[in-house]
Amino acid sequence: MTREVSAVTRTKNGRPVHHWRRDVVELAALFTAVAVADAVANLVGHGPDGPALLVASAVVLITTAAFHTWWSRRHGHAPPTSDTDARPLPGKQQAGPSGRPAASADPVTADPVTADPVTADPVTGESTLWRMRTTVKDEPGSLAALCAALGGQRVDILSLQTHPLADGTVDEFLLRAPAGLAGSGITREVALAGGFDTWIERADAHDLVDAPTRVLGLAARTALDAAELPLALRQLLGRCTIRSVPAKPAAGGGRTPQDVPVEGVLEDTVMRLRAPEGGVISVERPYLPFTPTEFARARALVELDARLGPRVPRSQEAMTLPEGNAITVRRVDTGDLEAAKAMHERCSARTLGMRYHGPVPDADRYLRHLLSPRFGRTLAVQAPSGRIVGLGHLLWDGDETEVALLVEDAWQRRGVGAELLGRLVAMAVEAGCESVYAVTQSSNTGMVAAMRGLGLPLDYQIEEGTLVITARLDTTPVTAALPPYEQDRTFGEEIVRD
C-alpha cells in the first residue's frame, strides 16, 4: 500500500477510520503462527526423526526456489495476447526498457529520441507532409480502422479535425508519410479501410499550426483591418475563389441587399454570406465541397467583421522623394472619398483616360468601389499641404490580384508612382498572392517601365490596344520591400502617368 493510498484510507470525512476486522484477523493469524511454530519445535526436538525431517524440509525449499527461477526466465511475466487482446510486437521484437529500443533487424526501428520510427523512409530517412480529407461512416470503429490502415504504412497522424455530417463524418488529417509513399498509395489504403470521397494534397510547414491558433490569428487580422476579410476567408478555407458582389441599386436611390438570408446559404461547393455593407460574399471551391463546420467558421468571421464596422489602420509614413520633396504614405478608405474626387478634378483628361480606360465623366463613380476595404487596399500619397496627389489600389479579383495607379499631373515623374507600386507589391506578397496584374494602354510606356522595374518575371497580353501585364510573385521580389527608386534612383525620372 502506497503512502497516498494509505493516507486516503485512514481518513474519511475528516476523521480516522479504524479497521477493527483487519486487526482481529491479524491477531488470530499471529496466534496460529506461534502455535504452529511451537508444534514444529516440539516435533523436531523431541521426536526420533526430528533432524531428518528438518533436512528434508530444507531440500524441498531449495528445489522449489530453483524451479521458480527457471520457469520465470523461460516464460516471462507478460500475460498471453489472447488474455489482453494486445497485438504482438512487429518483427519479433521483444519488450525492452522504456526509452531504449530492443534489438531488431527491421530498418524502420530507431531510437525515438534521435529518429522517427514511424515516418522515416527506411532508405533515405526523409518524409513528406500531406493534407487529406475523407468521409467515413458514423459508426464505432470506423476511425480506428482508418488510423490502423495509416499506421500499417508508417504514416504518422499529426492532427485530426472532424466535420460531422447527416450520414457520416468527414475526417481531415495532417499526415507525415515516408517520402517513398505516394499520395495514391495513401488513398488506396484509406479506401480499403472504409474511407470514401477521399481528397489529398501536399502540405507544408504552415499547416503544422493547429486549427484554433490559426482561426484566432485570422480573427485578430480581420479585427485590425476590414480589407483582411477576403484574405482571412481564403486562408481559412484553402484554395478557393472569393468574390464580393455589391448590393443591388434601389428604385428610389441607395442600395438593397442581395437575395441571401442573414444566416447565409451553403450549396455543396459554393457558400454565400451576407456582407456587412449589404452585398454578398461568394466563396467557391469546385474541387472540394464545403462542410457545415467550415460554413459556420466562415459565417462567424463575417459576423465579427460586421460587428466591428468599417476600420482601416491609420498608420502613416513620412519620406522624401529623390528630388527632395517630402510626402506621406497612408492607407485610405471611403472616408477619403471627397479628397480623392478633388484630386480627380486636378487631373487632366489624358491621365484619367489612361487610368480608367473609359469616359472621363464616369471616373468619379468608380472611386467608392475602389476605396472600399471590402474589395482591396488603397494607399494614398499626401503632399506637405495635405492634399492627396497619388492613389495606388491593390484589388482582390477572385483568384487574382490587380494593381492600379493614379498620380496627379503635377506630381508625375517624381517617383510617386514608383513608391506606390513597390508598396502595393510588398502588400501582395505579404497577403500570399501568387501574382499581380496591371491593366493599361499599350501607349503607356511609363506603366510598362514601372512593372519592369520590380525585377519580377512578367507576362504580356495585348488585345485591341489594352495591355495586361502580369508579374509572378513566386520568386523573391527585388523592389517590393523597398521603393523602386531606392533600388535605382535614376528610374524615378521615368515613372508613370497612370
C-alpha positions in Angstrom: 0.0 0.0 0.0 1.4 3.4 -1.0 1.6 6.4 1.2 -1.0 8.2 -0.8 -3.5 5.3 -0.7 -3.0 4.7 3.0 -3.5 8.4 3.7 -6.9 8.2 2.0 -8.0 5.0 3.7 -7.0 6.4 7.1 -9.3 9.4 6.8 -12.9 9.6 6.0 -15.0 12.8 6.4 -12.0 14.3 8.3 -11.8 11.6 11.0 -9.6 8.5 11.3 -11.1 5.2 10.1 -10.4 2.1 12.4 -10.3 -1.2 10.5 -11.1 -3.5 13.6 -11.9 -6.5 11.5 -8.5 -6.5 9.9 -6.9 -6.1 13.4 -8.7 -9.2 14.7 -7.7 -11.3 11.7 -4.0 -10.2 12.0 -4.1 -11.1 15.7 -5.6 -14.6 15.1 -3.0 -15.2 12.4 -0.3 -14.3 14.8 -1.6 -16.8 17.5 -1.9 -19.5 14.8 1.7 -19.0 13.6 3.0 -19.2 17.2 1.1 -22.4 17.8 2.4 -24.0 14.6 6.0 -22.9 15.4 5.7 -24.4 18.9 4.4 -27.7 17.5 7.2 -28.0 14.9 9.8 -27.2 17.5 8.5 -30.0 19.8 8.4 -32.4 16.9 12.0 -31.7 15.8 13.4 -31.5 19.4 11.7 -34.5 21.0 10.7 -36.8 18.0 13.0 -39.6 16.9 13.2 -38.4 13.2 13.5 -34.6 14.0 16.9 -33.9 12.4 16.0 -35.9 9.2 12.6 -34.0 8.9 14.5 -30.7 9.2 16.9 -31.6 6.4 14.2 -32.8 4.1 12.3 -29.5 4.6 15.4 -27.5 3.6 15.9 -29.7 0.4 12.2 -29.1 -0.6 12.5 -25.4 -0.2 15.7 -25.2 -2.3 14.2 -27.3 -5.0 11.1 -25.1 -5.1 13.1 -21.9 -5.4 15.3 -23.3 -8.2 12.2 -24.4 -10.2 10.5 -21.0 -9.8 13.6 -19.2 -11.1 13.9 -21.4 -14.1 10.2 -21.1 -15.0 10.2 -17.3 -14.7 13.2 -16.9 -17.0 11.8 -19.3 -19.6 8.2 -17.8 -19.9 8.5 -14.2 -18.7 5.8 -12.4 -16.7 3.6 -10.9 -19.5 0.2 -12.5 -19.9 -0.6 -14.1 -23.3 -2.1 -11.9 -26.0 -5.3 -13.9 -26.0 -6.0 -12.7 -22.5 -5.4 -8.9 -23.1 -6.3 -8.5 -26.8 -2.8 -7.0 -27.3 -1.1 -7.1 -30.6 2.3 -8.9 -30.8 5.3 -6.6 -31.5 6.4 -6.4 -35.1 9.5 -8.1 -36.4 9.8 -10.5 -33.5 10.6 -7.5 -31.4 10.7 -8.2 -27.6 9.8 -5.7 -25.0 12.6 -3.6 -23.6 13.2 -0.8 -21.1 11.4 2.4 -21.7 13.3 4.9 -23.9 15.7 2.3 -25.4 14.7 0.2 -28.4 15.1 -3.6 -28.4 17.4 -5.2 -31.0 15.6 -5.8 -34.3 16.5 -6.4 -37.9 13.8 -4.0 -39.1 15.4 -0.9 -40.6 12.4 1.3 -39.6 13.1 0.7 -35.9 15.2 3.5 -34.3 15.8 5.4 -31.2 12.6 7.5 -30.6 14.8 10.4 -29.4 17.0 10.7 -32.4 14.8 9.4 -35.3 11.2 8.9 -36.3 10.5 5.1 -36.2 7.0 5.7 -37.8 7.5 8.1 -40.7 11.2 8.0 -41.8 11.8 6.3 -45.1 13.8 3.1 -44.5 16.2 4.1 -47.3 16.5 7.9 -47.3 15.1 8.8 -43.9 13.0 11.6 -45.5 9.3 12.3 -45.0 6.5 14.2 -46.7 3.6 16.2 -45.3 0.1 15.6 -46.7 -3.3 17.1 -46.1 -6.0 14.5 -46.5 -9.8 14.6 -46.2 -12.0 11.5 -46.3 -15.5 10.5 -45.3 -16.3 7.6 -43.1 -19.5 6.0 -41.8 -20.7 7.4 -38.5 -20.3 4.1 -36.5 -18.0 2.9 -33.8 -14.6 1.6 -35.0 -14.6 3.4 -38.4 -12.0 6.0 -37.4 -9.9 3.3 -35.6 -9.8 1.2 -38.8 -8.7 4.2 -40.7 -5.9 5.0 -38.2 -4.8 1.4 -38.2 -4.5 1.4 -42.0 -2.4 4.5 -42.0 -0.2 3.1 -39.2 0.4 0.0 -41.3 2.1 2.2 -43.9 4.2 4.0 -41.3 2.1 7.2 -41.7 2.1 9.5 -38.7 -1.1 11.4 -37.9 0.0 14.9 -36.8 -3.5 16.4 -36.4 -7.1 15.5 -36.9 -10.3 17.5 -37.3 -13.8 16.0 -37.6 -16.6 17.6 -39.6 -20.0 15.8 -38.7 -22.5 15.3 -41.5 -26.0 14.0 -41.5 -25.0 10.5 -42.7 -21.3 10.3 -41.8 -18.2 12.2 -40.7 -15.6 14.0 -42.7 -12.2 13.5 -41.1 -9.4 15.9 -42.1 -5.9 14.8 -41.4 -2.4 16.3 -41.4 -0.1 13.4 -42.2 3.7 12.8 -42.2 4.5 9.9 -44.5 7.7 8.3 -45.8 9.0 10.1 -48.8 8.7 7.0 -50.9 5.0 6.6 -50.3 2.9 8.4 -52.9 -0.5 10.0 -52.3 -2.2 7.4 -54.4 -0.8 4.7 -52.0 -2.3 6.5 -49.0 -5.7 6.9 -50.6 -5.7 3.3 -51.6 -5.2 2.1 -48.0 -7.8 4.6 -46.8 -10.3 3.2 -49.3 -9.6 -0.4 -48.2 -10.2 0.8 -44.6 -13.7 2.2 -45.4 -12.9 5.8 -46.4 -14.6 7.3 -49.5 -14.7 10.7 -51.3 -11.0 11.0 -50.4 -9.0 14.1 -51.3 -5.3 14.6 -50.7 -2.7 17.2 -51.5 0.8 18.1 -50.4 1.1 20.2 -47.2 3.9 22.5 -45.9 5.2 23.7 -42.6 2.4 26.4 -42.4 -0.1 23.6 -42.0 1.5 22.5 -38.8 -0.2 25.3 -36.9 -3.2 23.9 -35.1 -6.7 25.0 -36.2 -7.7 27.0 -33.0 -4.4 29.0 -33.2 -4.9 29.7 -37.0 -8.5 30.8 -36.5 -7.6 33.1 -33.7 -4.8 34.7 -35.8 -7.2 35.2 -38.7 -9.8 36.8 -36.4 -7.1 39.2 -35.0 -6.1 40.2 -38.5 -9.7 40.8 -39.5 -10.3 42.9 -36.4 -7.5 45.2 -37.2 -8.3 45.7 -40.9 -11.5 45.3 -42.8 -9.6 44.6 -46.0 -8.3 41.4 -44.4 -11.7 39.6 -44.5 -11.3 38.1 -48.1 -7.7 37.0 -47.3 -8.7 35.5 -44.0 -11.5 33.5 -45.6 -9.2 32.2 -48.2 -6.6 31.1 -45.6 -9.4 29.6 -43.5 -11.0 27.6 -46.4 -7.9 26.8 -48.5 -7.7 27.3 -52.3 -11.0 29.0 -53.2 -12.4 31.9 -55.3 -13.9 34.8 -53.3 -16.0 37.5 -54.9 -17.7 40.5 -53.3 -20.9 41.3 -55.1 -22.3 44.9 -54.4 -25.9 45.4 -53.2 -28.5 45.9 -55.9 -29.4 49.6 -56.7 -32.8 50.5 -55.1 -35.5 52.2 -57.1 -35.5 55.4 -55.0 -31.8 55.6 -54.6 -29.5 53.8 -52.3 -28.9 50.0 -52.4 -30.8 46.9 -51.4 -29.2 43.6 -50.2 -29.0 40.6 -52.5 -31.4 37.7 -52.2 -29.4 35.9 -49.5 -30.7 35.3 -46.0 -28.9 36.7 -43.0 -27.7 33.3 -42.0 -26.2 32.7 -45.5 -26.5 29.8 -47.9 -24.4 26.6 -48.3 -24.7 24.8 -51.6 -22.2 22.0 -51.8 -19.1 23.7 -53.3 -20.5 27.3 -53.0 -21.3 29.3 -50.0 -22.8 32.8 -50.0 -22.7 35.1 -47.0 -24.4 38.4 -46.4 -21.7 41.1 -46.5 -21.7 43.8 -43.7 -22.3 46.6 -46.3 -25.4 44.8 -47.7 -23.8 42.9 -50.6 -22.9 39.3 -50.9 -19.6 37.5 -50.4 -19.5 34.4 -52.6 -17.0 31.6 -51.9 -16.4 28.8 -54.4 -14.2 25.7 -54.1 -15.1 23.4 -57.1 -12.6 20.7 -56.1 -13.9 20.0 -52.6 -17.4 20.5 -51.1 -17.7 22.7 -48.0 -18.8 21.1 -44.7 -21.3 22.7 -42.3 -18.4 23.1 -39.9 -16.4 25.2 -42.4 -19.6 27.2 -43.2 -20.1 28.0 -39.5 -16.5 29.2 -39.2 -16.7 31.4 -42.2 -20.0 32.9 -41.1 -18.5 33.6 -37.6 -15.6 35.5 -39.3 -18.0 37.6 -41.4 -20.2 38.3 -38.3 -17.1 39.5 -36.5 -16.3 41.9 -39.3 -19.9 43.2 -39.4 -19.9 43.9 -35.6 -16.6 45.9 -35.7 -17.8 48.1 -38.6 -15.6 50.0 -41.1 -11.9 50.2 -40.0 -8.6 50.8 -41.6 -5.2 51.1 -39.9 -4.4 54.8 -39.6 -0.6 54.5 -39.5 1.3 56.7 -41.9 4.9 57.0 -43.0 6.7 60.2 -44.0 9.5 60.0 -46.5 11.4 62.1 -49.0 11.4 61.6 -52.8 14.7 61.6 -54.8 14.3 65.2 -55.7 13.9 66.2 -52.1 10.1 66.6 -51.8 8.6 65.3 -48.5 5.5 63.1 -48.9 3.3 61.0 -46.6 2.0 57.5 -47.5 -1.0 56.1 -45.6 -4.0 53.8 -46.0 -7.3 55.4 -47.1 -10.9 54.2 -47.4 -14.3 55.6 -48.3 -13.9 58.3 -45.6 -11.4 59.9 -48.0 -13.8 60.0 -50.9 -14.1 63.7 -51.2 -10.3 64.2 -51.1 -10.0 61.6 -53.9 -12.6 63.4 -56.0 -10.8 66.7 -55.6 -7.6 65.0 -57.0 -9.7 63.8 -59.9 -10.6 67.4 -60.7 -6.9 68.4 -60.8 -6.0 65.5 -63.2 -6.0 66.0 -67.0 -8.4 64.1 -69.2 -5.5 62.2 -70.6 -4.4 61.0 -67.2 -7.9 59.9 -66.2 -8.4 58.2 -69.5 -5.2 56.2 -69.1 -6.3 55.1 -65.6 -9.9 54.2 -66.1 -9.9 53.3 -69.9 -13.4 54.8 -70.4 -15.3 58.1 -70.5 -13.7 60.7 -68.2 -17.0 61.9 -66.7 -17.6 58.4 -65.3 -14.3 58.4 -63.3 -15.8 59.7 -60.0 -18.3 56.8 -59.8 -15.5 54.2 -59.6 -14.0 55.8 -56.5 -16.4 54.5 -53.9 -15.8 50.9 -55.1 -12.0 51.4 -55.3 -11.7 52.9 -51.8 -13.9 50.2 -50.1 -11.7 47.9 -47.9 -14.1 45.1 -48.9 -12.5 45.0 -52.4 -8.9 45.6 -51.5 -6.4 48.0 -50.1 -5.7 51.6 -51.1 -2.6 53.7 -50.4 -2.6 57.5 -50.8 0.3 59.9 -51.2 -0.2 63.2 -49.5 1.8 66.4 -50.3 3.0 68.6 -47.5 -0.2 70.7 -48.0 -2.3 67.7 -47.0 -3.8 67.2 -50.5 -3.9 63.7 -52.0 -1.6 63.6 -55.1 -1.5 59.9 -55.8 -3.6 56.7 -55.3 -2.5 53.1 -55.5 -5.0 50.2 -55.4 -4.5 46.6 -54.6 -7.8 44.9 -55.7 -8.9 41.4 -54.9 -10.3 39.9 -58.2 -11.3 36.3 -57.4 -8.2 34.2 -57.6 -6.2 37.1 -59.0 -5.0 40.5 -57.7 -4.9 43.8 -59.7 -2.7 46.8 -59.1 -3.6 50.2 -60.4 -2.1 53.7 -60.0 -3.2 57.3 -60.5 -0.8 60.2 -60.0 -1.8 63.9 -60.3 -0.2 65.5 -63.4 1.8 68.0 -61.3 3.4 65.1 -59.4 4.2 62.7 -62.2 7.8 61.8 -63.0 8.9 62.4 -59.3 8.9 58.8 -58.0 5.4 58.9 -56.5 4.1 56.1 -58.7 7.2 54.0 -58.1 6.8 54.4 -54.3 3.1 53.3 -54.5 3.8 50.3 -56.8 6.6 49.0 -54.7 4.5 49.1 -51.5 1.5 47.5 -53.3 3.6 44.6 -54.5 5.0 44.1 -51.0 1.5 44.0 -49.6 0.5 41.4 -52.2 3.5 39.2 -51.2 2.6 39.5 -47.6 -1.0 38.5 -48.4 0.2 35.4 -50.1 -0.8 36.4 -53.7 0.9 34.3 -56.4 0.8 37.2 -59.0 -0.4 40.7 -59.6 -1.6 42.2 -62.9 -2.0 45.8 -64.2 -4.4 46.8 -67.0 -3.3 49.8 -69.0 -2.9 51.0 -72.6 -0.1 49.9 -74.9 0.9 53.6 -75.3 1.5 54.0 -71.5 5.3 53.3 -71.6 5.5 54.7 -68.0 3.4 51.9 -66.5 5.4 49.3 -68.5 8.7 50.7 -67.2 7.3 50.7 -63.6 6.3 47.0 -63.8 9.7 46.1 -65.3 11.4 48.0 -62.5 10.0 45.5 -60.0 12.6 42.9 -61.1 9.9 40.1 -61.4 9.0 37.7 -64.2 6.4 39.4 -66.4 3.8 38.2 -68.9 2.3 40.5 -71.5 -1.1 40.2 -73.2 -2.2 42.8 -75.8 -5.7 42.9 -77.2 -7.3 45.9 -79.1 -4.9 48.4 -77.6 -5.3 47.1 -74.0 -2.2 45.8 -72.3 -2.3 43.4 -69.4 1.0 42.9 -67.6 1.2 40.1 -65.0 4.0 39.9 -62.5 4.6 36.5 -60.9 5.4 36.7 -57.2 6.6 33.1 -56.8 10.2 34.4 -56.9 11.7 36.8 -54.3 10.8 40.4 -55.5 13.7 42.7 -55.9 11.8 46.0 -55.4 8.7 45.1 -53.4 10.2 45.6 -50.0 11.9 48.8 -50.9 10.7 51.6 -53.1 11.9 51.3 -56.7 13.9 54.5 -56.6 15.8 53.1 -53.6 17.0 50.3 -55.8 17.8 52.6 -58.8 17.4 56.3 -58.2 17.7 57.1 -61.9 14.4 55.2 -62.5 12.4 57.8 -60.6 12.5 60.1 -63.6 10.8 57.6 -65.9 7.8 56.9 -63.8 4.3 56.6 -64.8 1.4 58.6 -66.0 -1.0 56.0 -64.7 
